[in-house]
Amino acid sequence: MSGAILVAVAAAIGNLLQGWDNATIAGSILYIKREFQLESQPTVEGLIVAMSLIGATVVTTCSGALSDLLGRRPMLIISSLLYFVSSLVMLWSPNVYILLFARLLDGLGIGLAVTLVPLYISETAPPEIRGLLNTLPQFTGSAGMFFSYCMVFGMSLTKAPSWRLMLGVLSIPSLIYFALTLFFLPESPRWLVSKGRMLEAKKVLQRLRGREDVAGEMALLVEGLGVGGDTSIEEYIISPANELGDEEDPYREKDQIKLYGPEQGQSWVARPAAGASSTGLVSRKGSMANQTGLVDPLVTLFGSVHEKLPETGSTLFPHFGSMFSVGGNQPRNEDWDEESIAREGDDYVSDAAAGDSDDNLHSPLISRQTTSLDKDIPPTAHSNLSSTRQGSLLHGNAGEPTGSTRIGSGWQLAWKWTEREDPNGNKESGFKRIYLHQEGGPVSRGGGSVVSLPGGDLPNDGETVQAAALVSKPALYTKDVMRQRPVGPAMIHPSETTAKGPNWSDLFEPGVKHALIVGVGLQVLQQFSGINGVLYYTPQILEQAGVGYLLSNLGLGSTSSSFLISAVTTLLMLPCIAVAMRLMDISGRRTLLLTTIPVLIASLLILVLGSLVDLGSTANASISTISVIVYFCFFVMGFGPIPNILCAEIFPTRVRGLCIAICALTFWICDIIVTYTLPVMLNSIGLAGVFGIYAVVCFIAWVFVFLKVPETKGMPLEVIIEFFSVGAKQVDDAKVQLT
């Protein structure tokens, strides 16, 4: 995973530049005021600071759609260029108007980085460490603030501090960032797949994962192209294929999925569990029916997955390779005409014309079969992912499975071809995509209790494994294609799913709407939770604590002292963020929010009491200082990074950029509101009233997280999206029942 880690670190430099810029302008504005004589023009002074905020807000409105259209990497390159050019213009700035223009350019770069870096990291990181890597932007942003405050502090000790040099130094790290985005960062493999550029996506994944076999994840990325869909939850019992005799096997001739392992003679069969409910993933500790109606069903569904993951950390059958093949005696068409014909208007090379056909992945993922409704098809619904004439995504030569369908955190990917007759005798057929997830260890056929899977071994004779499944229509399968090509399970090319780009109508899909409520709600509550107010008040609190007096005894002026205090404050954040990085994929996002927000509430209430109760100047200052430090430390562990992490995880690939842009726009608008209303609120209701309101907002945020925010740690992005579709369906069904 070193490739994914290095890429995430390089991408997170964009947030380092943001933190660097925020701290630098806070320090340099004191000297800018003196040179341009802005003491009597507070509006212009405010604009110099706020212009980057305005630029970030403006660019956010189009950044998501542009990243969906042009790619993530080009937008990060543009961001680095904007950082670099703006820093040079600020270094030059002969007058205040040029400086305002430079700050606007800088804001455009900040807006792109803040919006797209978490998205990019989520799309390139493996599920197991996605939370850790997506906390890097918070870490690098705070590190940038620390380095900048140290630089400004050092310059403030000189005889004639230069604000132009303070702002212009940003050009050095921004140039490094530009070189990294241009020469080191690859394009997001999910974006490449969405545009049908399969060969490039495969090479990027191989580089990010450090292995040649990325077939299972490639198939997963293609399945993530869909938006919405009717997803159902089913339960399966998986056992060795020869476990039941023909006379004991009631599912032998229907609804079974045959699973093949990489070793000869190794195979299993998945059968629907008799009497399984449609909510098979609901925790055994409480069913959907027992919910009070307050907690979102989605939260229960996600929680049940983490409860049922085996303690050994094993996947369903960890020794499976490419376990899906053609079952029964179903023949295979070795010549698929579409593969050898370049599509008109598509700039890709066909497999037949490729120099290295095994690596050319522009052909559809699932091979077309020589079956039709008019030919004999075995009654079993086999999991079907076979090789084409020249090698498909998950297989090499016929009968030589070479891939893997494990997609992370106990999930595995499968497909099945089903056929049934309606009451009128008409045959209906179609593909189903299945995400399988082990619900526990082996279960004896006699119905014994669930036990651990020792060492992650395969089930012994006489044992079966219970698995839950998210079943839905594959992203590339449409009834229109079936009508046009009546032979076999035809699939459209991945590029056709996004030929027209993101569609605003996709935002109204129930699962996407559900995810937007979570994402936008978190962004609003984060901004109104008090971080700006505490930042604003920190210098005053530390001054009351006597820190400034101690530093003045060391010969430091008030300005230099404030810079050093800010540097120390940001330094304290770094180890706390490091702890959050470690816990993000262990405890999880939801757990961290639920445990850190109460600490924020307590810190704010102590600040309120410190403002209302006079315990003596020293005691009040000491208590306030400790409260501020605790607030900062716990904010950067939870409410700081997690909203952006979740927003980068819960939206479908096709509209991910657009949805994240909506969430980011919400962030910037709320940031503007809080920043400009804080002085007014301080004058009207005082410090105690402001912090009291922030404490109430934090309590509302805790309730919102408890009721609405699911746990997404370790889950593939595509599975998270399917769960949102299921959860939205559950909510809609509950509303119908109530009416």
Residue pairs with C-beta under 8 A, 6 or more apart in sequence:
1 126
1 128
1 129
1 208
1 209
1 210
2 210
3 207
3 208
3 209
3 210
4 124
4 125
4 126
4 129
4 133
4 208
4 209
5 129
5 133
6 184
7 121
7 124
7 184
7 185
7 186
7 208
8 121
8 124
8 125
8 133
8 134
8 136
9 136
10 180
10 181
10 184
10 185
11 76
11 117
11 120
11 121
11 181
11 185
12 117
12 121
12 136
12 137
12 139
12 140
13 140
13 173
13 176
13 177
13 180
14 76
14 79
14 80
14 83
14 112
14 113
14 114
14 116
14 117
14 137
14 177
15 113
15 114
15 117
15 136
15 137
15 138
15 140
15 141
15 144
16 140
16 141
16 143
16 144
16 173
17 83
17 109
17 110
17 113
17 144
17 170
17 173
17 174
17 177
18 110
18 113
18 114
18 141
18 144
19 140
19 141
19 142
19 143
19 144
19 145
19 148
20 144
20 145
20 147
20 148
20 170
20 173
21 52
21 83
21 106
21 110
21 144
21 148
21 170
22 145
22 148
23 144
23 145
23 146
23 148
23 149
23 152
23 566
23 570
24 148
24 151
24 152
24 166
24 167
24 169
24 170
25 48
25 49
25 52
25 103
25 167
26 49
26 566
27 148
27 149
27 152
27 156
27 166
27 563
27 566
28 152
28 163
28 166
28 167
29 45
29 48
29 49
29 163
30 559
31 161
31 162
31 163
31 166
32 38
32 45
32 48
32 99
32 163
33 39
33 45
35 163
36 44
36 95
36 96
38 44
38 45
38 48
38 96
44 96
47 100
48 96
48 99
48 100
48 103
50 672
50 675
51 100
51 103
51 104
51 106
51 107
52 103
52 104
52 106
52 107
52 110
53 107
53 668
53 671
53 672
53 675
54 104
54 107
55 103
55 104
55 105
55 106
55 107
55 108
55 110
55 111
56 107
56 108
56 110
56 111
56 114
56 668
57 107
57 111
57 665
57 668
57 669
57 672
58 107
58 108
58 111
59 107
59 108
59 111
59 112
60 111
60 115
60 661
60 664
60 665
60 668
61 661
61 665
62 661
63 75
63 111
63 112
63 115
63 116
63 657
63 661
63 664
64 115
64 656
64 657
64 658
64 659
64 660
64 661
64 662
64 664
65 501
65 502
65 657
65 658
65 661
66 75
66 657
67 75
67 115
67 116
67 119
67 191
67 657
67 661
68 191
68 501
68 502
68 654
68 655
68 656
68 657
68 658
69 501
69 502
71 187
71 188
71 191
72 116
72 119
72 120
72 123
72 187
72 188
72 191
72 657
73 120
73 181
73 185
73 186
73 187
73 188
75 112
75 116
76 112
76 113
76 116
76 117
76 120
76 181
76 185
77 178
77 181
77 182
78 109
78 112
79 108
79 109
79 112
79 113
79 116
79 181
80 109
80 174
80 177
80 178
80 180
80 181
80 182
81 109
81 178
82 105
82 106
82 108
82 109
82 112
83 106
83 109
83 110
83 113
83 170
83 174
83 177
83 178
84 171
84 174
84 175
84 178
85 105
86 102
86 103
86 105
86 106
86 108
86 109
86 170
87 102
87 106
87 167
87 168
87 169
87 170
87 171
87 174
88 168
88 171
89 98
89 101
89 102
89 105
90 99
90 102
90 103
90 106
90 164
90 167
90 168
90 170
91 164
91 165
91 167
91 168
91 171
92 98
92 164
93 99
93 102
93 164
93 167
102 167
109 174
111 664
111 668
114 644
114 664
114 667
115 660
115 661
115 664
116 657
116 660
117 137
118 134
118 137
118 644
118 645
118 647
118 648
118 660
119 648
119 656
119 657
119 660
120 185
120 188
121 130
121 133
121 134
121 136
121 137
121 648
122 130
122 134
122 645
122 648
122 649
122 717
123 188
123 189
123 190
123 191
123 648
123 653
123 656
123 717
124 186
124 188
124 189
124 204
124 208
125 133
125 134
126 208
126 209
126 408
127 407
127 408
127 409
127 714
127 715
127 716
127 717
128 408
128 409
128 585
128 714
129 585
130 585
130 649
130 714
131 581
131 584
131 585
131 588
131 589
131 645
131 713
132 581
132 582
132 584
132 585
134 584
134 641
134 644
134 645
134 648
135 577
135 580
135 581
135 584
135 641
135 645
136 581
137 641
137 644
138 577
138 580
138 636
138 640
138 641
138 644
139 574
139 577
139 578
139 581
142 570
142 573
142 574
142 577
142 636
143 574
145 566
145 570
146 567
146 570
146 571
146 574
149 563
149 564
149 566
149 567
149 570
150 567
151 166
151 169
152 166
152 563
153 560
153 563
153 564
153 567
155 161
155 162
155 165
155 166
156 557
156 559
156 560
156 563
157 560
186 204
186 207
186 208
187 200
187 204
188 204
189 201
189 204
189 205
189 208
189 221
190 201
190 221
190 224
190 653
190 656
190 717
191 653
192 198
192 200
192 201
192 204
193 201
193 218
193 221
193 222
193 224
193 225
193 494
193 653
194 225
194 494
194 497
194 498
194 653
194 654
195 494
195 495
195 498
196 346
196 348
196 362
196 493
196 494
196 495
196 496
197 348
197 495
198 218
198 361
198 362
198 494
199 359
199 360
199 361
199 362
201 218
201 221
201 361
202 214
202 218
202 359
202 361
205 214
205 217
205 218
206 212
206 214
209 217
213 402
213 403
213 404
215 322
215 393
215 394
215 402
215 403
215 404
215 405
216 322
216 394
216 403
216 404
216 405
216 406
216 407
216 412
216 413
217 407
218 361
218 365
218 393
219 365
219 385
219 393
219 394
219 405
219 413
220 407
220 413
220 716
220 718
221 653
221 718
222 365
222 475
222 476
222 494
223 413
223 433
223 474
223 475
223 718
224 475
224 652
224 653
224 717
224 718
224 721
225 475
225 476
225 494
225 497
225 498
225 652
225 653
225 654
226 472
226 473
226 474
226 475
226 497
226 652
226 654
227 506
227 509
227 512
227 652
227 654
227 655
228 506
228 509
228 510
228 511
228 512
228 725
229 472
229 473
229 725
230 472
230 473
230 729
231 470
231 471
231 472
231 722
231 725
231 726
231 729
232 278
232 470
232 471
232 472
232 726
233 278
233 279
233 280
233 281
233 301
233 468
233 469
233 470
233 471
233 726
234 272
234 273
234 276
234 278
234 280
234 468
234 469
234 471
235 272
235 273
235 276
235 277
235 280
235 439
235 466
235 467
235 468
235 469
236 257
236 270
236 271
236 272
236 273
236 436
236 466
236 467
236 468
236 469
237 270
237 271
237 272
237 273
237 443
237 464
237 465
237 466
237 467
238 259
238 268
238 269
238 270
238 271
238 316
238 317
238 459
238 464
238 465
238 466
238 467
239 268
239 269
239 271
239 445
239 459
239 463
239 464
239 465
240 267
240 268
240 269
240 459
240 461
241 258
241 267
241 268
241 269
243 269
243 445
243 461
243 462
243 464
244 252
246 252
251 271
251 272
252 380
253 379
253 380
254 379
254 380
254 381
255 271
255 272
255 381
255 418
256 269
256 270
256 271
256 380
256 381
256 382
257 269
257 270
257 271
257 381
257 382
257 383
257 414
257 416
257 434
258 267
258 268
258 269
258 270
258 325
258 327
258 380
258 382
258 383
259 267
259 268
259 269
259 270
259 317
259 320
259 323
259 324
259 383
259 414
260 266
260 267
260 322
260 323
260 324
260 325
260 401
261 267
261 268
261 317
261 319
261 320
261 321
261 323
261 401
262 319
262 320
262 321
262 322
262 323
262 401
262 402
263 319
266 319
268 317
268 323
270 383
270 414
270 436
270 467
273 280
273 466
279 287
279 288
279 301
279 730
280 439
280 468
280 469
281 301
281 304
281 305
281 308
281 437
281 439
281 468
282 288
282 300
282 301
282 304
283 300
283 303
283 304
283 307
283 308
284 304
284 307
284 308
285 307
286 300
288 297
288 300
288 730
291 297
291 300
293 734
294 707
295 706
295 707
296 707
296 708
296 710
296 727
296 731
297 727
297 730
297 731
297 734
298 514
298 708
298 710
298 723
298 724
298 726
298 727
298 728
298 730
298 731
299 590
299 707
299 708
299 709
299 710
299 711
301 710
301 723
301 726
301 727
301 730
302 710
302 711
302 712
302 715
302 723
303 710
303 711
305 437
305 468
305 715
306 588
306 711
306 713
306 714
308 437
308 438
308 439
308 440
308 468
309 409
309 410
309 438
310 410
310 438
310 440
310 441
310 452
310 453
310 456
311 452
312 441
312 452
312 453
312 454
312 455
312 456
313 410
313 456
314 410
314 438
314 453
314 455
314 456
315 406
315 410
315 411
315 412
315 438
315 456
316 410
316 412
316 436
316 437
316 438
316 465
316 467
317 323
317 458
317 465
318 406
318 456
319 458
320 404
320 405
320 406
320 412
321 401
321 402
321 403
321 404
322 385
322 394
322 395
322 401
322 402
322 403
322 404
322 405
323 383
323 401
323 405
323 412
323 414
324 383
324 384
324 385
324 394
324 405
324 414
324 415
325 383
325 384
325 385
325 386
325 395
325 399
325 401
326 332
326 369
326 382
326 384
326 386
327 378
327 380
327 382
327 383
327 384
328 378
328 380
328 382
329 378
330 369
330 371
330 377
330 378
330 382
331 369
331 370
331 371
332 367
332 369
332 370
332 386
332 398
333 367
333 368
333 369
333 370
333 488
334 388
334 389
335 389
336 363
336 367
336 368
336 388
336 389
338 364
338 368
339 350
339 351
339 352
339 363
339 364
339 388
339 389
339 390
340 350
340 351
340 352
340 353
341 350
342 348
342 349
342 350
342 353
343 493
346 493
346 495
348 362
349 360
349 362
350 360
350 362
350 363
351 357
351 360
351 362
351 363
351 388
351 389
351 390
352 390
354 360
357 390
357 391
358 390
358 391
358 396
360 390
361 393
362 493
363 388
363 390
363 392
364 476
364 491
364 492
364 493
365 385
365 392
365 393
365 394
365 476
365 491
366 384
366 385
366 386
366 392
366 415
366 431
366 474
366 476
366 489
366 491
367 386
367 387
367 388
367 392
368 487
368 488
368 489
368 490
368 491
369 384
369 386
369 417
369 488
369 489
370 487
370 488
371 377
371 487
371 488
372 486
372 487
372 488
373 419
373 427
373 429
373 486
377 417
377 419
379 419
381 416
381 417
381 418
381 419
382 416
382 417
383 414
383 415
383 416
383 434
384 415
384 416
384 417
384 431
384 489
385 392
385 393
385 394
385 395
385 405
385 414
385 415
386 392
386 395
386 398
387 394
387 395
387 396
387 397
387 398
391 397
393 403
394 401
394 402
394 403
394 405
395 401
395 402
395 403
396 402
405 412
405 413
405 414
406 412
407 413
407 435
407 716
407 718
407 719
408 714
408 715
408 716
409 714
409 715
409 716
410 437
410 438
411 435
411 436
411 437
411 715
411 716
411 719
412 435
412 436
412 437
413 433
413 434
413 435
413 436
414 433
414 434
414 435
414 436
415 431
415 432
415 433
415 434
415 474
416 431
416 432
416 434
417 429
417 430
417 431
417 432
417 489
418 429
418 430
418 431
418 432
419 427
419 428
419 429
420 427
420 428
420 429
421 427
421 428
422 428
429 482
429 489
430 473
430 477
430 479
430 482
430 489
431 473
431 474
431 477
431 489
432 471
432 472
432 473
432 474
433 471
433 472
433 473
433 474
433 475
434 469
434 470
434 471
435 469
435 470
435 718
435 719
435 722
436 467
436 468
436 469
437 467
437 468
437 469
437 470
438 453
438 465
438 466
438 467
439 450
439 466
439 467
439 468
440 450
440 451
440 465
440 466
441 450
441 451
441 452
441 453
441 465
442 451
442 453
442 459
442 460
442 463
442 464
442 465
443 449
443 450
443 463
443 464
443 465
443 466
444 462
444 463
444 464
445 462
445 463
445 464
450 466
453 459
453 465
459 465
470 719
470 722
470 723
470 726
472 722
472 725
474 491
475 494
475 497
476 491
476 492
476 493
476 494
476 497
477 489
477 490
477 491
477 492
478 492
481 490
481 491
481 492
482 489
482 490
484 490
497 654
498 654
502 654
502 655
502 657
502 658
503 654
503 655
504 658
506 512
506 652
506 654
506 655
507 513
507 516
507 655
507 658
507 659
509 725
510 725
510 728
510 729
510 731
510 732
511 652
511 721
511 722
511 724
511 725
511 726
511 727
511 728
512 651
512 652
512 655
512 659
512 724
513 728
514 724
514 727
514 728
514 731
515 650
515 651
515 659
515 721
515 724
516 651
516 659
516 662
516 663
517 708
518 646
518 650
518 708
518 709
518 710
519 643
519 646
519 647
519 650
519 651
519 659
519 660
519 662
519 663
520 662
520 663
520 666
521 704
521 708
522 642
522 643
522 646
522 647
522 663
522 701
522 704
522 705
522 709
523 643
523 647
523 663
523 664
523 666
523 667
523 670
524 666
524 670
525 697
525 700
525 701
525 704
526 639
526 640
526 643
526 667
526 701
527 667
527 670
527 671
527 673
527 674
528 670
528 674
528 694
528 697
529 597
529 600
529 635
529 639
529 694
529 697
529 698
529 701
530 600
530 604
530 631
530 691
530 694
530 695
530 697
530 698
531 635
531 639
531 640
532 671
532 674
532 675
532 678
533 674
533 678
533 690
533 691
533 694
534 607
534 628
534 631
534 632
536 678
537 628
537 687
538 565
538 566
538 569
538 628
539 562
539 565
539 566
541 621
541 624
541 625
541 628
542 548
542 565
542 569
542 625
542 628
544 617
544 620
544 621
544 624
545 621
545 622
545 624
545 625
546 618
546 621
547 561
547 565
547 625
548 558
548 561
548 562
548 565
551 560
551 561
551 564
551 565
552 558
552 561
556 564
569 629
569 632
572 629
572 632
572 633
573 632
573 633
573 636
576 632
576 633
576 634
576 636
576 637
577 636
577 637
577 640
577 641
579 637
580 592
580 636
580 637
580 638
580 641
583 592
583 637
584 592
584 641
584 642
584 645
584 713
585 713
585 714
586 713
587 595
587 713
588 711
588 712
588 713
589 642
589 645
589 646
589 709
589 711
589 712
589 713
590 705
590 709
590 710
590 711
590 712
591 711
592 637
592 638
592 642
593 638
593 639
593 642
593 702
593 705
593 709
594 702
594 705
594 706
595 638
596 634
596 635
596 637
596 638
596 639
597 638
597 639
597 698
597 701
597 702
597 705
598 702
599 630
599 631
599 634
600 631
600 634
600 635
600 639
600 698
601 695
601 698
601 699
601 702
603 627
603 628
603 630
603 631
603 634
604 627
604 631
604 691
604 692
604 694
604 695
604 698
605 691
605 692
605 695
606 623
606 624
606 627
607 624
607 627
607 628
607 631
607 687
607 691
608 688
608 691
608 692
608 695
610 620
610 623
610 624
610 627
611 686
611 687
611 688
611 691
612 688
613 620
614 620
615 623
639 701
643 663
643 667
646 709
646 712
647 659
647 660
647 663
647 664
648 656
648 660
649 712
649 717
649 720
650 712
650 720
650 721
650 724
651 659
651 660
651 721
652 721
653 717
653 718
678 690
681 689
681 690
681 693
682 690
685 693
710 723
710 727
712 720
715 723
